């Protein structure tokens, strides 16, 4: 029996994101990853985007309620370019660099 094709777009419910652990739980649910795992930090997310733990890019992530997520994910982190940014922006960078089209709503 053939498997059903994976959707080309997934919806992330940003209003459910109140902190970093809830981000990772919601992202895993959104992309229908096995056992809900699609990373638990930025490096793990980058690994997942390379395959083996859920959908591989290219795909689109529709981030509903992204403003609420941005307000919840304000911890400052330093990126590989040595620039400081919010955790929300760092997640966006990893997703986009991994081949995901992110649409903030």
N, C-alpha and C positions, 0 to 999 in steps of 0.2 A: 504494500500500500504506500503510495507516495506521501511525503510529508507536505503539510500545508506551507505555502510560501510565507516568509517572514514579511511583516509590514515594512514599507519603506519609511514610515514616519511613526514615531512614538510620542505619547503625551506624558510629560512630567508635570505633576500637580504641585507647583511651588508653594501653594498655600499650606501644604502639609509639612513643609520644611521649616523647622524651628531651630535646628542646630546641625552640626556636621554629621552625627550618626543618623539623624532622620533624612538628611540629603542622600546618604548612601543607600539607606533602606528604600527610599522612594525611587531613586534612580534604578535600582535593581528590579523593582516592581514595574516601573515604566517600560523598561526594555525587555521585560519578560525573560530575564536571565535565569539560568538554572539555579535553583535554591535561593533566588533573589539576590545573588551576589554579582555585583558589577563594580567591584572595588570598595575599599574602605579608607582610601587615602589617594592622593594625586598620582603617586607612582603606580599603585595597583590599578587605578582607572586607565592609565596609559597602557599597562599590560593587557587589560581586558579589551581595549580597543584594537590590539594586535591580533585578537582571536582566541578562541578556546573557552570563553566564559560569557556566552551570549552573542548578540548580533555583532557582526563585523561591519565597520563602515564600508561604503558610504550609506548613511541613512540620515534622516532628519529628526531632530528632537524639538518638539513644540513645547517650550517651557512656559506653561500657563502660570500666572501669578508670580512671574519672575521678580517683580519689585519686592514682594514679601520675602522671597528667598534672599535677595540681595541684602535686605535689612537684617536677616537672620545670620548671614554668613559674612560677618565683617572682620573677623580675625585677619590680621595682616601677615602675609607670607612673602618671602623673597623668591622670585622666580629664577630660572637658569640665566636670565639676562641681568641678574643682580638688582632688578627693580622690585620695589615693594608694591604689593597690590592686595586687594581684599581676597579672601578665600573664594568668594563668588566669582570674581574675575579670573582667578587662577584655574578654577574648574572649567570656566568657559574656554580659556586658553588651551587646556589639555584636550577638551572635546574637539575643538576646532582643528588643532594641530593633528589630532588623530583621524580626521576626515569626516567628522560629524558636522552637518549643517544645523546650527542652533537658531531657532526663531524664538525670540523673547516676546512674550505676550503679557 
